[in-house]
């Protein structure tokens, strides 16, 4: 009975590691094969040094003890590698889209709702805007450029 209760009471870290191991697994679960390129070097777990506790190490800055084997991907998992996201990617995308839609809504509000009315009335010309006085529509169209050389 106590072992069943103990297995049900998993810590958050254990649940997170179970969740991460499940998402990292392949669809067809195969037995784990040793990497032939490691040639007997220990296969270390994929754990970033940033997630380890800060104190109690021989090398405080790298969070390593003297003689510990270095991971195959140490440049990614070391303290100088990419930061571990504190916010899950889905929540970060939601927060970013919420902020971006807020900026867009504020821009639309400024463009359409907060624009004052024109203080003057636009000028009106007789005879459909002085078309006849300016020579008609045909005379005011853009002319095609021709290089005659007769200038």
C-alpha positions, 0 to 999 in steps of 0.5 A, a space after each residue: 500500500 505504501 509503495 502505491 502511495 509513494 508512486 502516486 506522490 511524485 514531485 513536480 521535477 519527476 513529473 516534468 522529467 517523465 513528461 520530457 522523456 515521453 515527448 523525446 521518445 520515438 513513435 516505435 520504441 526500440 531498445 536503446 543502442 549504444 553509440 559506436 562513436 563513443 567507444 565505451 565513453 559513458 552516455 550521460 543524460 541530457 541535463 543542462 548545467 543551468 538546471 543543477 543547484 548553484 552550490 556544492 560543486 568543485 567548479 562553481 561557475 561550470 557546476 562540475 566536480 573534478 573528474 566528472 565526465 564531460 557530456 558529448 554535447 557540452 557546448 549546448 548543455 554547459 552554463 554558456 549554452 542557450 538558456 533554459 526557457 522559464 516559460 513554456 513555448 506555448 504560453 510564450 507564444 500566447 503572451 507574445 500574440 496577446 501583446 502584438 494584438 494589443 499593439 495592433 488594436 492601439 494602432 487601429 484605435 489611433 488611426 480610426 477612432 482618435 482622428 479629429 474631423 477636418 477643421 475646414 471644408 474641402 475646396 469645390 470648383 465649378 464645372 466638375 472641378 475645372 476640367 474644361 478650364 484646364 483643357 479637359 481630361 485628354 490634355 491632362 493625362 501623362 504624356 508618353 516620353 519619346 526620344 526624337 532628338 529634335 529639341 
